[in-house]
Amino acid sequence: MGIIFHEESQVFQLQTKNTTYAIGIVDRGYLGHIYYGKKIEGDHIKYLLRTEENPKTPCINQREKNSFLDQFPMEYPEHGMGDYRESALCVRSEEGHLASESLYKEHWIQKGKPALEGLPASFGTEEECETLCIICEDSVLHMKVKLYYTVFYHQDVITRNVIVENQGERPFYLEKVLSASLDMDDQNFQLLSLHGSWARERHIQVVPIGYGRQNIASFRGESSHQEHPFIALVTNGTSQDFGEVYSMNFVYSGNFKAQVEKDQFDMIRMTMGIHPDGFSWKLETGEHFIAPEVVLVYSDEGLGKMTRIYHDFYRNHLIRSPYKDKKRPILINNWEATYFDFDEKKLLSIAKEAKELGIEMLVMDDGWFGKRSSDDSSLGDWVVNEEKLKGGLQPLVEQVNALGLQFGIWFEPEMISPDSNLFREHPDWAIQIPNREITQSRAQYVLDLSRKEVVDYVYEAVASILRSANIAYVKWDMNRQLTTIGSVKLPADRQGELYHRYMLGVYELQERLITEFPELLLENCSGGGARFDAGMLYYSPQIWCSDDTDAVERLLIQEGTALVYPISCIGAHVSVCPNHTVGRNTLFETRGNVALCGTFGYELDITKLTKEEKDIVKQQVADYHNYNEIIRSGDYYRLVSYSENKYYDSFMIVNKEKTKALLFDIQVLARPNRRSRKLRLKGLDEQKTYRMNGQSYTGSTLMNAGILIPAEQGDFKSRVLLFEGE
Ligand code: DGJ
């Protein structure tokens, strides 16, 4: 299907519908990266490795091996032998030496894709994908390095990951094991990344690439608000529709480093993997280490095509939840309505009003357990606070269900408050360095999830609550980043494993949860959107996108998020004004229209809304039911970006049949003395005729000539237009 090994030329050619990825074996077994880009045919491509030029390969010119290693486009570069560019693998021997040289030994190709034990990863059937494993060996360390490539032909996606095995008799230490490295000639690339902060996640940034190394990284123990495990190299002037894009997205939720390096020969090396800072992994005889997966997407038609490839790929080959193709219940969350100040009466009054307006689920957020009435206690004590919820959880859930609503609940399972019974009983369960003060954040510590007994405790605590009542939804929160990294249980030479072992613990917990409760709707969250990443999508079909619920701020956050992740997984709610984060007043309609481009729900005290606002809620609920199918499964096209022009934001979602399309248009700031705006639509069928508000237009008119959006007075105005084609 998609993978060919050309025996004679010793070239691996990985073909998707529109792209080619090629690797060649040279000399005594060096793997060279030949090409990645638009599809090419034929295997006469090895000349691209430039081995005819000087420096020749080591077998021909041993004395200049160093120069060869430092210039050759390495498929998986290793540290210590002469390639001074960023390495993907750095291994320390028991004696303390840092070097390895793994040469090609053998390979296999098989249909389908093996799962990655303990890690999130994309999946596909034998009809949908094919996997190549290239096995290289370092003869001194007796180390096997297995490079995995899975080709999803129809999706135009190639995934990569690496497994390192110790086949020798002595242990060695992985000081760095990245998941992907890509060497290319520079094409005047720019680096696109997603940066942010709390309440400002995933804003798009594009910067020139200079000589040296530029990296995007997190060593906060999570993928983070600040930087994001996604990078793209884009040719100069790349837009939504034009330009070449080489992108990498990490299917991992912990520390990462994504880097681009421009070297002395104008070559580019793009790398992605677990951040080597604070990382070290001991491999005893017979042990192996699995480095998480990177998803590679190439587009020769700008960012829009890349986006649509990621959306389809994640919807079909990463998200596993039974909800992925289903309309999610419209929920109301009490966080911004009450914060910690609620009891069962308050929750029931919200539920009652919500039901009347068509809302389908009540989610009880932080504050229902232990003695928690502020954020300074009780994490870890997952017992219902009966002072707040008289009679316990079950009667509350029953009453909510009796009103006709489903019930959801909030947890922060990875944490432990210093002021908690759990910490008083198990002070050693917190991540800590002996004799050092544990750094607090939001008055909490992090549980040491590298320990089985801690994982088991946490699981039972969460699962027993879920078993005790009819709970349909869990919001899994994580409100601090990791510090003072140390595990009381790990030996000294394995302390560097804690960050990754912690992530493995989180993944195990979530895997167990969705296995025992397969119908559970799980929403991940981390102080807003600090763990909105492809790793978490493997466990939860939706992730809370940001604590900033202001409609205007959300335009930027949701644009950056939707660059990679499907709209169906973007947690988005309508909240009250003035907005609690920025104090801005926006129209209720606009707040609804922005939240519609996500999972959709409410997060305000609905009992306090005016009659007019309640009528708008009813309309929004109707819009959700009418439009969600298109929004959840359609193709996303960005027309205009508010982050670029400062006034307007427009995008479309078009169903796969191109018979229904929604145009979202937001006038962020009104401008004086303007005529109407001409907006050219995208993604339609030129041959079809579309009706919108009683008017008919041909697809070719809408896409080439455009429609007119009237100039209006007033900021934060928005409209959603439905085009129906035949
Ligand atoms: C952070 C989340 O993002 C909020 O939505 C809320 O659940 C709080 N934590 C609760 O502490």
Boltz pocket constraint, residues with backbone or C-beta under 6 A from the ligand:
constraints:
  - pocket:
      binder: B
      contacts: [[A, 335], [A, 365], [A, 366], [A, 410], [A, 477], [A, 479], [A, 525], [A, 526], [A, 527], [A, 528], [A, 529], [A, 544], [A, 546], [A, 547]]
      max_distance: 6.0
